[in-house]
Structure formats: structure tokens, C-alpha cells
């Protein structure tokens, strides 16, 4: 029998009624003859509630203890879903991340999966049981419980699919596929039939909340077919694959936006002769993700380097830089909050010049100021004032005519 990995997010299992509905969806796939591994998240807002409780106890709770706390949410779901499947007459067995053999690096709260020792999962499948696995979690070489960061259940699912040689990985969520932009905020946003791994990876990194970026990385590396589909409706979802076949003539295929961006500017003295790269090496060693980087070197005057970080990492970034000020050699740091990032993504951009020019021209006509710019072969990102975020996203979605259905086979 072929193996199918299915993943259900927090909203899909938010209540016992929804868990029973998920069990019925899994039962349908099981009756088709698949061996099933079901990966689930914590119920609804459980993780947020656990974080709130921790913050009532401690101002800065230990990351290790936070991992121990937060992983309890998924353990509730796996036991309840296993019971729901058993009530349907299907043998099911629950597994925590560490019982499933998910081994991670030693980085609390945001670990990467290093390997999966899936013998216990495979044994359950060989016994015709449905394996119900807790997403978002694993164990490091020292025996510490770890978590994979927000959205890490997606990564758990795809990594298990790769380790088990699954036929595909289906991600069930509260939307029925990947849209050209967030339909809650963008007029005319529509579902795409297919999207390439590279495009989805860019969108995931740029703020599209449909999939966790690491899950797409794993899928791309292992050429694992993925489908994003609805937990509630029996409709076709969006297929993620190496190369799209339909809608190839769309140069731009998505608009993403992300709030709570901070621009940080580091000022050096005119006499500074060291490498400006040192600052990013220091931040990387402290697991701080830096995004857009703009460096200014002038013949006369002080050099500066600006970069963006998430607002949630602002205080940690300032603390790390302050602790290493003597070795980094900078003079002072300024930062600007209340910013957002808006991006356009499309694999066709690599062979179609003028896309960036059209983007900047439309933003200019809308009266939207651009504070930072970042480009790659398949995306252009700009940092704008937070108040302009949705205006910019809607304008760009319209500019590149993403609401129009255009199929080319």
C-alpha cells in the first residue's frame, strides 16, 4: 500500500466536533487503501493560551521550559484524534515527536530537524494502524524536548513523508488552496491550481501564512508532491511541484505582505576599516534572522548598513549588538518601527524585464514611499510604512492582473 501523510492545523482540530470530522476525512483516505500518517497541531488557540500562562509566571521564561510547555498542546490532540479514529473502528496509535523518532538540532524554540528514525511509525503502518503524530516537536541529542517554531507541524508532515517514502503529503487547512494573495484583504485574490516549490518558498518567507517555509524547503529537496486543501470542503486544492504546467503565462503569480517589520541602521565612524559583514555573522550565531540589507559606503562620510528584522526580535537584536559593540566597531544604532514588507513573486520574472519598474511606477502613482528594496530572480520586496501595506498589496495585485483567470496548457 502507498503511504499518505496528512496534516491538520489548529483550526481544523479546534474542538472535539472538528476532531471527529477530521477522523472521518482520514477514514475516507484509509478506505482507499492508503497507509496513513496523520500529523496534527494543537487545538485552536491552545498554544497562545500556554504562552500567556507562561508570561504570567515569568517575564522572560526559559526557552527550554517553553518547549516542554508548548509541546503539551499537540499531545492533547493526538490522543483525542486516536480515540476518534478508534471509535470509527480503525486502529490508531498516537506518537509524540520524540516517540516518532524526530531528532532535531539543539536550538530551543526554533530547531531544525536533523533526521527521523521512523522505525516505530513504520511498524505501526505495517500493523495497518493509522499513526497519529504530534507536529511541531522533536528531541535533541541531549534528550531535550524541542519545538520547530510556529507552523512547524507543516515541516513535521513533509519530513515524515520524505522519511517514509510517501506518495504525497496533503496539508489540510482553513483555506482551500494557495491564493494569488490573502483573500481576506486583497480584492480579486483567487486560488491557483499549481505553484512551483520556488514560488511557494518565496511566498512563505515573505509572509504568506499558508505553509511554513521549512516545509517547502524539505518538499523541494526531496521532490515530495504536496497539496494544500480545505479541511472543510471536498474541493481540489493547489498542487506544489517542481514546475507548473497551467497558468505559465502569469509573470507575477502572487503578492505577499508582512507586518511588524523594523528597519535597523548601524552607523560607523569614518575611520572604520573592518568588514561590515561581521555584524551579520554575530547575529546569525545568535539565531537572529536578518532580511533586507542595504549598505552605504561613501567616499567621504560615515559608512552605514541597514537591515530589517521582525519586531519580535528587536530587543534581542539590540542586546546582541550592544554586547558585541567593542568588537563590531560601530558608533551607534537607530531603528524605525511601524513598517511592513510587500512583495511580488513569480518564476516568470526571471525572463521578463521591466517587472520591477512596473512595480515601482505603480507604487509611485499610489503615493507610497519605498524605504528598502530587495530582489531575487523571482521576487521583488519593498519595505513601506505599515499604514500603506494593504494599499500597496491591492494596487500591485491589480497592476499585474492577478484576479484574471488565465490558463495555458
Secondary structure, 3 states (H helix, E strand, C coil): CCEEEEEECCHHHCCHHHHHHHHHHHHHHHHCCCEEEEEECCCCCHHHHHHHHHHHHCCCCCHHHHHHHHHHHHHHHHHHHHHHHHHCCCCEEEECCCCCCEEECCCCCCCCEEEECCHHHHHHHHCCCEEEEECCEEECCCCCEEECCCCHHHHHHHHHHHHHCCCEEEEEECCCCCECCCCCCCCCCCECCEEEHHHHHHHHHCCCCCCCHHHHHHHHHHCCCEEEEECCCCCCCEEEECCCCCCCCCCCCEEEEEEEEEEEEEEECCCCCCCCCHHHHHHHHCCCCCCCEEEECCCCCCCEEEEEEEHHHHHHHHHHHHHCHHHHCEEEEEEEEEEEEEEEECHHHHHCCCHHHHHHHHHHHCCCCCCEEEEECCEEEEEEEHHHHHHHHHHHHHHCCCCCCCCCC
